[in-house]
Every structure is written in structure tokens, then in C-alpha cells.
Amino acid sequence: MRGHGSPGNPAVIQATAFRNGSLQGAYVILAARSARPRLRPDVGLRQRQGRCPSSFPDGIVKSNFLCNLGYGDPAGVKPRSPRFAFDEVCRIL
């Protein structure tokens, strides 16, 4: 047996593809942030529905997550939400 998991096992194939797709999406986000556009990953409604109804209404193709990418009008772009400082949420032991 080559690789990991069970060849031909649909559950293993689906889980592996989903995980790898998430990792590739993270790489896209990191690369895009280095170019300084506005970026908004979205896993909310579409993730709960398991599909993207506007693009894939037949339900055969499902989205892992969506990411809005571009340069917004500065007058309409909301500021980034507050974030915790590292030392407020982490402790190095």
C-alpha cells in the first residue's frame, strides 16, 4: 500500500482532500496578505450549508471556504476588529 489511509476509501479521500484544500487556502491567504489587499475569509453560511448556492446550485460541487480578495474603497472599508494581545491569551511555560 502506498501513501496514507486506505486507497479507494471515500471517507479517507474526502477528509484528506478537505484538509489539503484548507492548507492550500491558507497559503493563498498568506501570499495575498503580503501584497496588502483587503482579505476576508468566509466559512460561515456556506460552510454550514455545505455548498455555495449562488455558484453551484446543483449541490454537486461543495465549497471548503470562500475568500473575498481585492482593494476596497477606503471610505467604505471598516477597520479591523479588535484583537487580543499575545500575552492576554497565551502563556509560555
C-alpha positions as CSV (number, residue, x, y, z in Angstrom):
1,M,0.0,0.0,0.0
2,R,1.3,3.4,-1.0
3,G,0.6,6.7,0.9
4,H,-1.6,7.1,3.8
5,G,-5.1,5.7,4.6
6,S,-7.0,3.2,2.5
7,P,-6.9,3.6,-1.2
8,G,-10.4,3.8,-2.6
9,N,-12.0,4.6,0.7
10,P,-14.3,7.6,0.0
11,A,-14.3,8.8,3.6
12,V,-10.5,9.0,3.7
13,I,-10.3,10.6,0.3
14,Q,-12.9,13.3,1.3
15,A,-11.2,14.1,4.6
16,T,-7.8,14.3,3.0
17,A,-9.0,16.5,0.2
18,F,-10.8,18.8,2.6
19,R,-7.7,19.1,4.9
20,N,-5.4,19.7,1.9
21,G,-7.8,22.2,0.4
22,S,-7.8,24.1,3.7
23,L,-4.0,24.2,3.8
24,Q,-3.8,25.4,0.2
25,G,-6.3,28.1,1.1
26,A,-4.1,29.2,4.0
27,Y,-1.1,29.5,1.7
28,V,-3.2,31.7,-0.7
29,I,-4.2,33.9,2.2
30,L,-0.6,34.3,3.4
31,A,0.6,35.2,-0.1
32,A,-2.3,37.6,-0.6
33,R,-1.6,39.4,2.7
34,S,1.9,40.1,1.6
35,A,0.5,42.1,-1.3
36,R,-1.6,44.1,1.1
37,P,-5.1,43.8,-0.4
38,R,-8.2,43.6,1.7
39,L,-8.9,40.0,2.6
40,R,-12.0,38.4,4.1
41,P,-12.1,34.6,4.5
42,D,-15.7,33.3,4.9
43,V,-16.6,29.9,6.3
44,G,-20.0,30.9,7.8
45,L,-23.2,30.4,5.9
46,R,-21.8,28.5,3.0
47,Q,-19.9,26.1,5.3
48,R,-23.0,25.3,7.3
49,Q,-24.9,24.7,4.1
50,G,-22.1,22.6,2.7
51,R,-22.3,24.2,-0.6
52,C,-22.2,27.6,-2.4
53,P,-25.8,28.1,-3.5
54,S,-25.1,31.1,-5.8
55,S,-22.3,29.4,-7.8
56,F,-23.1,25.7,-7.5
57,P,-26.9,25.4,-7.1
58,D,-27.0,21.7,-8.0
59,G,-25.1,20.8,-4.8
60,I,-22.6,18.5,-6.6
61,V,-19.7,20.9,-6.0
62,K,-19.2,21.9,-2.4
63,S,-17.0,24.7,-1.1
64,N,-14.5,24.4,1.7
65,F,-14.3,28.1,2.3
66,L,-14.6,31.3,0.3
67,C,-12.2,34.2,0.3
68,N,-13.0,37.8,-0.8
69,L,-9.9,39.5,-2.1
70,G,-9.4,42.9,-3.5
71,Y,-8.9,46.6,-2.8
72,G,-11.9,48.3,-1.3
73,D,-13.0,51.9,-1.3
74,P,-11.2,53.4,1.8
75,A,-14.4,55.4,2.6
76,G,-16.4,52.2,2.9
77,V,-13.9,49.8,4.4
78,K,-14.5,49.1,8.1
79,P,-11.5,49.0,10.4
80,R,-10.2,45.6,11.6
81,S,-12.0,44.3,14.7
82,P,-10.0,44.4,18.0
83,R,-7.6,41.5,18.6
84,F,-6.2,40.2,21.9
85,A,-2.5,40.8,22.6
86,F,-0.4,37.6,22.6
87,D,0.2,37.8,26.4
88,E,-3.6,38.2,27.1
89,V,-4.4,34.8,25.6
90,C,-1.1,32.8,25.7
91,R,1.4,31.7,28.3
92,I,4.8,30.2,27.6
93,L,5.7,27.5,30.2
